[in-house]
Structure formats: structure tokens, C-alpha cells
């Protein structure tokens, strides 16, 4: 069980474009295929990113401001986006416009997907970046080798860390899936008076799920699951969890078999992501690519 209060200091510049600051909330085990990283991202300046993809899953929730996904898609404040592993998105152009530096903030969960390729930890990424920077140089998302060869930086870092090419699984979904929570109904949670939830979907053969949970003042809720890890972030209200104070942007982690008990002092709302274990197939799928983007994607970007 982990309960991490929100601390609005010591934001870190971990993004390759240098215009997004990170606040790290929770993280998993780098040696496990279900490793994850839960962060807050804060936009400090105009943001631009070419069309790209990842070999891991992402779930994003803008809590202040919108996010440009590219090609006419915008993830609006309060909406939830599921980005499947291997799915290309962008190019992204997000000028600050009338927004102030730091005004736009979003929750970002990145985690190993059903392909079993895993998720590289931020510590592994930083160490490899520093070592590679002594040989070549990073410019934005690209890496320039001494011989003039230009590579996608994440691919170079991955190979440096793991000694093998980064594999991009072919996406199980054709586009980013966007859910707007305000159009989902609150349904009562059985056996928990004053507690309701909005279930917004389950994804891939892993069965990752997303929901909102609301507690009325004085209500008590117990979350338990024999198989799945649950990651929660408080979006409003105050209360107690395992006897510890919970308020805005407190992050909570309850692993499989653990019971999380929450009591609300004022009305509380949580954003919850359920992460069942990854089951490796008997035979690894051959539906993957080694290029950062297929030629067809590059020519239409």
C-alpha cells in the first residue's frame, strides 16, 4: 500500500522537448513487464512533438487545460484518453497562447502493455541518456551519433539499456480512445452507502479498466481485488485512507490482495485505473515493427 501526498515543489524536467515538467507520483518494478510510471505533467512553454508512438500503454487525464493529440484530435480538460501501445499519434502543436506557464496540467500513467515488452523506468532512461550524451548528442526527441546518423532517441536509449532493438507492437486499436466522464452515469456501489462509480471501459486482453469513484461526506469505501493493482488519484475532497490524510492529488496504490479503506470527510472523487497482471502468451506475437514509424505513417504525418 502506498499513499503519496501531493507536493507542488521540485518539478523535474524529464521530457525530451524540455517544455514539460514532471511530478512523479507512483512507480512500479523496472524488472517486471507490468512496470509503470504515474506522473503529473505541467506545460511550461509552447509544446511541439512530431508524430510518434510508444511500445507501452498510456492513460491521460488533463486536469487543467486541453491536450492536442494531432490530426484534429484534442483531449479536453476532464476527458480521459487511452493510448494503446504501438498507436501513433501527433504531430502535436500546443502553443501556450493565453495560458500561463504551468497552467496546463495532466495526469499521465504509462505502463507495460499486453505485448509483455515492459516499460523502461525513468531511472534507467536518465542513466542511459547521460551515458549516450557523452558519445553523441540529443536534440529534441532525436539522437545524433558521431558519424552523423540520426535516430529516434527513445529507440537508442532502449537499445543501450536492454541490448536489443525496441519493438513496437501493432496497435490493437485504430485510434486514441477518448471518454468524457460527464456523460457517464453514477451507479451505486453495492454494500457501500454513499459510494458510487462511473465505469468508463476495459481495454486489451489484460483487462485494464478506468473508472471514477465518488464518496459522499461520511461515506466509507473498501477497495479490494485478488488479482489487480489499483492506482487512484484524488480529484476533489478530503478524507482518510488507512488512517492517513487524503486531499487533492493524493496518489494511492493498492496491490493485488490489498484492501484500501477510505472514509470521506467532505465529498471526494477519485480517478481509478485497475491493472490486472500481464499474462504472457505461449508464443510471442509477430505483429510488431522495429521502425519508430512505418513508412506510410511518415509520409502522411
LINGISUL-V31351 format. One record per helix or strand. SS is the DSSP state (@ for helix, = for strand). FROM is the first residue (numbers start at 1). TO is the last residue. If there is no record, write none. Layout:
# LINGISUL-V31351
SS/FROM/TO
SS/FROM/TO
This chain:
# LINGISUL-V31351
=/2/4
=/12/12
=/20/27
=/36/43
=/47/49
=/52/52
=/57/64
=/67/70
=/73/75
=/79/83
=/89/89
=/92/94
=/105/111
@/122/133
=/137/139
=/142/144
=/150/152
@/153/162
=/168/169
=/177/180
@/181/183
=/187/188
=/195/203
=/208/215
=/220/224
=/229/236
=/239/241
=/244/246
=/251/254
=/259/264
=/268/275
=/288/289
@/295/300
